[in-house]
Amino acid sequence: MNWKTVALSACTLVVLASCAKSPTGRSQLQLYSSSELNKMGAASYEEMREEQKINDDAEVNAYVRCVSDALIENLPGNYSQMDWQVTVFAEPTVNAFALPGGYIGVYDGLIEVAENQHQLAAVIGHEIGHVIAEHSNERISSNMMVGLGLQLGGILASTQLDNDKAGLLMAALGVGAQVGILLPYSRTHESESDELGMEYMADAGFKLEEAPELWRNMQSASDGESPPELLSTHPNPQTRIKDLEALIPSLQERYSAARAAGNTPDCQRPASVGSSNT
């Protein structure tokens, strides 16, 4: 493939790209349709269910489903009408995910760290935020454009430089793409999903102040070591906690209105996984 072909491909993708806006009003690059992303989500979900051990404890599943349903019922647009599937994985990983098409996965390790329904809702709401903001579409699209750019850079370098210099240039371009484009996109996605997750918590009647508490628990459960924020796909924990706390006042009225309307979730955390459910 020569540089003209790569350049033409890149220009064609830019022309075809959807000029989308995220729920917070941020411009997005989206090269895939929702149906394509939903198929990817379904395939990934089934693969994970086949490869990982599933927790079949009825009480634990009822708890996670209760928290998920309370959030889903209050999601914007058609997302509240989707048939979301929820799976609890019997793994100690402190994590959860949501995938395009309506799929949620929660790991045992997270249920241990999240001390109550509100903290669990903070994570599930955050993961749903990734889906509603179509971050997977944006990330895949960005990777594709960066890949085409690196191909074009490599072809141009090989025609102008000797092999050693061309190799060094391509290595530098690769690092530059990661630090300058792909990682910042990830941090932007994480922060945006934090904001959206807090909105979903407020609308469902979950206690907003428990979101930063969850991240304090996460930090305590970690080994205390994390990469510099510049080179991390996630915001620094302290930055995240500070930003979440700053969001609470602006959502307090929304939370109070939801509670007054009868959104008072009461999901019982099984005694087998620990402490309070207040």
C-alpha positions, -999 to +999 in steps of 0.1 A: +000+000+000+015+033-010+012+067+007-015+079-018-037+049-010-034+054+028-040+092+025-071+085+003-084+060+029-079+085+057-096+113+039-125+090+030-130+080+066-129+117+077-156+125+052-178+095+062-173+101+099-204+109+119-202+144+135-217+132+168-221+149+201-217+131+235-244+135+261-223+163+277-220+181+243-185+170+234-177+165+197-170+128+188-155+109+160-177+079+152-171+057+122-194+028+131-231+024+133-250+015+165-260-018+151-223-027+144-213-017+179-243-037+194-231-068+175-196-064+188-210-059+223-231-091+221-202-111+208-178-099+235-204-105+262-210-141+251-173-148+249-167-135+284-196-156+297-181-187+281-145-181+293-151-169+328-167-185+358-202-172+366-215-166+401-248-183+405-256-173+440-292-162+440-289-135+466-258-119+450-275-119+416-307-104+430-287-076+446-268-067+415-299-069+394-318-047+418-291-020+417-289-023+379-327-022+374-330+009+396-305+027+373-319+013+341-355+024+348-343+060+349-319+061+320-325+087+292-342+079+259-346+043+247-320+030+271-345+026+298-366+003+275-337-020+265-336-055+278-303-052+297-286-085+305-267-087+338-241-113+348-221-116+380-187-132+375-171-153+402-137-135+400-119-115+426-113-087+401-125-053+414-142-043+382-175-041+362-183-033+326-212-024+303-212-031+266-232-017+236-264-036+231-274-037+268-249-059+286-236-055+322-210-075+340-200-072+377-172-091+394-172-105+429-142-083+438-162-052+432-191-063+453-167-068+482-152-034+478-185-015+472-198-013+508-235-007+499-260-003+471-251+033+464-214+026+459-222-003+436-246+020+417-217+045+412-197+019+393-226+004+373-239+039+364-204+049+353-201+018+331-235+025+316-223+060+309-196+046+286-223+028+266-247+058+263-219+082+254-207+056+228-172+057+240-163+023+224-173+037+190-151+068+196-122+047+208-122+022+179-126+051+154-097+070+170-075+039+169-083+034+132-074+070+124-042+068+144-033+036+127-038+051+092-018+081+102+011+059+114+010+039+082+012+071+062+040+084+084+059+051+080+056+052+042+067+088+040+096+081+064+108+051+044+109+071+012+129+100+028+151+083+055+174+054+058+161+023+077+175+032+111+162+067+111+129+056+098+126+031+126+134+056+152+108+081+138+081+054+137+088+045+174+085+082+183+053+085+164+039+055+182+046+069+216+034+103+206+001+088+194-004+070+227+004+099+250-010+126+229-042+111+215-053+077+227-046+080+264-062+115+267-092+101+250-094+074+276-091+099+305-118+121+289-141+091+286-136+081+322-143+116+335-173+119+312-187+086+324-181+097+360-203+127+354-230+107+336-230+080+362-236+106+389-266+119+369-280+084+367-274+078+404-293+111+412-323+101+389-325+067+405-323+080+441-289+067+451-269+087+476-244+108+456-219+112+484-212+075+482-195+078+448-163+094+460-164+071+490-163+041+466-132+055+450-116+059+484-123+022+490-109+014+456-077+033+465-074+015+498-079-019+481-051-012+456-015-017+463-010+020+466+010+022+433-004+037+402+012+051+370+015+089+365-018+104+354-003+115+321+004+079+312-027+064+327-060+056+310-078+066+342-077+099+361-056+099+392-078+086+421-074+118+441-084+138+410-114+116+405-125+119+441-122+157+440-141+159+407-169+137+420-173+157+451-175+189+430-204+174+411-226+167+441-240+202+448-252+206+412-271+173+413-285+176+448-318+191+436-321+164+410-316+137+436-341+153+460-367+154+432-361+118+424-366+108+460-397+129+463-411+111+432-406+077+449-372+066+436-359+051+469-339+020+460-337-006+487-313-033+473-302-056+501-265-064+500-261-101+510-246-107+544-222-131+528-203-102+512-200-080+542-209-048+559-235-020+556-264-014+532-275+020+544 
